[in-house]
Amino acid sequence: MDNWLSFVVIALMIIIIPGPDFFIVLNNTLKGNAKNGIMAGLGISSAHVFYSALAAFGLIFILTTSYYVFSAIKILGSVYIAYLGVKTILNAKKTFNITTEPTIQSNISLTSSYKQGFLSTMFNPKAILFYVSILPQFITKQDGSMTIIILSSLFIITVFVWFFICSFLFNYIRQLFNNHKFKSILDYAIGTVLIGLAISIFRLEK
């Protein structure tokens, strides 16, 4: 249970860092409404279902068979998470500059929102790296496909819930994202946590 909780915490830290998916949901919500943001989040989640299926078909077991391969994956995962943490801290001074003008909104179909979310994740290296460098950290040779499915499901649910919430909040916190102090504090906090998690993963033994 503690292992699964750690997995969810790491997954959440990765998900909430603004990236292509974040801005796809943001853009669709601002141009349409909360439903558009939710559909974009559903598209993102669907792409993760595809990647998790590939993992369940044996990719994870192949990567974790060798001690050296496992060690390489562990290092890759640690470096990747640390990179996200450092990048977040370095970007703490930047603002999103989200417009609050209600007139700058246009209609966008739910189908289009779904496609944008799906394609954003399908071609996002961050999503691919998660399944080959982060997920294997929590899988052992004794675990079966069910463990992969459970962990992948936890991740996908976390992804969808996060963007589901974002879709409803974007209309109410636009000014906060434009507030330099608020965003800086949030980015520094997330970056520091990610670096700490990277160190703990690097010290993790198989």
N, C-alpha and C positions, 0 to 999 in steps of 0.2 A: 504493500500500500504506500509506504514512504517513497519507494522508487517511482510509482505512478504519480504521486503528488509532485515529486521533483520534475518529472517529465512535463506535467501540465504547467508548472511554474516557468520552466525554460521555454516551452512552446508559447506561452502567453507573452513572455518578454520579447520573443522574436516577432510575434504577430503584431504587437502594438507599435513597433518601430515603423514610422511612416515610410512606405515604399510604394511601388507601382500599384499594388492592390488597394492600399489605403486611399490613394488619390483617385483611383477608378470609382470607388464607393463614394468618396467625397464629391467628385464631379457629377456623378449620376444623381446624387441626392440634391445637390444645388440646382442642377438643370431640370430635374423632375420633382420628385418628392421622396418620402421615406420608402415607398414601395420600390422605386427604382434602385435605391441603395441596397435594399434587401435582395432584389433580384441579382444585382451585381455580386453581392456576398454569396448568393446561392451558386452563381457561376464559378466563383473562386473555390467554393467548397467542392463542387463537382470535379474540378481539375485535380484537387487533392485526393478525391476518391480514386481517380485514375492512377495517380502515382502510388497510392497506398496499395492498390491491387497489384501493381508490379512488384512491390516489396513483398507482399504476401505470397507471390508465386516463386519465391526462393532467392531473390537477390540478396536479402539480408544474410541468409545462411552462408552463401558463397563468400560474402565479404568478411564474415566473422569466423570462418573455419580456421584460418591461420592466425597465430599469435601476432606475427609481424604485421599482417594485414589489419588486424584489430587495433594494434598500436598506432599504425598509420592513420586509421580512421579516427581514433581517439584524438590524435594530434590535430588532424584536419578539423574535427569538430570544435576543439578548443580554440584553435586559431580563428576559425570562422566566427564563433560567438564573440571572441575578444575583438575581432575586427568590427563587428556590428556595434559593440559597446564603445570602442574608440571613435568610430564614425559618428555615432549619436552624440557623443560629447563634443566633438569638433564642430558639429552642426548646431550646437545649442544656441549659438548667437544668431542663427538665421530664423526668419519668420515666414509663415505661409502666405501672408498678405491676402487673406480671403476676403473677397468683396462682400459687403452686406447690403448691396443694392437689390431690392426685391424685383426690380424691373429687368435685371439681367438674368432671366430664367427662360428656358425654352423647353418645349415638350420633347420627350425622348421615350421611345417605346420600351416596354418591359423586356421584350425579346432582345433589343439592342443592349440593354443594361446587362442582361445575362451573358450575352456573347462577349462583351467587353471584359467582364469579370473572369470568364472562363479562359479567354485568350491571354489575359494579363498574367494569370498564374501558369498556364501551360508553357509560356515562353519566358518565365521568370527563373533565372539560375538559382535564386534564393530558395525557391520551392523544391527544385531538384536536389540541391545540396542537403536540404533537410532530411530527405529519405536515404541518402547515402553516407551522411556524416553525423547527423544528430540522432536519428531513430536507432541506429545500431548500438549506440552507447547503452541502451536500456534493454538490449536483447542478448541472451546467452545461448550457447549451443543446446542447452536443455529445453529452451522454450520452443513451443510449437507455433504454428501459423495463427492460432487463436490469440496468442499474446500480441503478435504483430497487428492483427485486426483490431484488438481492443485498444492498443496504444494509438493506432492510426485513427480509430473512431473518436477517441478522446481529443486528438488534435483537430480533426475535422469539425467536431462539435464546438470546440473552443474557437476555431476560426469563424464559424458561422455566427455564434452567439456574439462575438466581439463586433463583427461588422453589422449585425442586426441592431445592436445597441448604438453603434456609431451612426447608423442611418437616422435614428430618432434624435440623437443629440446634436448633430451638426448644425441644425437650425437654431439651437439655443446657446451654443458656445463659440460662435464665430469670433466674437470679440476677444475671448480668452486666447484663441490661437493667434490673434494679432497682437496680444499682449506679450511683449518681449520677455518680461520677467517670469511670467507663468510658464512659457514654453522652455525657457532656459533651465529653470528648476526641474521641470519634468524630464527633459533630455539628460541632464546631469545625473538624476536619480536612476533612470533606466540604464544609462551607459555604465554607471558604477556597478549596478546589480549584474549586468551581463558579464562584465570583466570578472567579477567574483565567481559567477557560475562557470566561466571558462576555466578558471584556476581549479575549481573543484572537479571538473570533468577531467582535466589533465592528470589529476592525482588519482582518479578512479582506477581501480584494479579490476581485471576481468574475473 
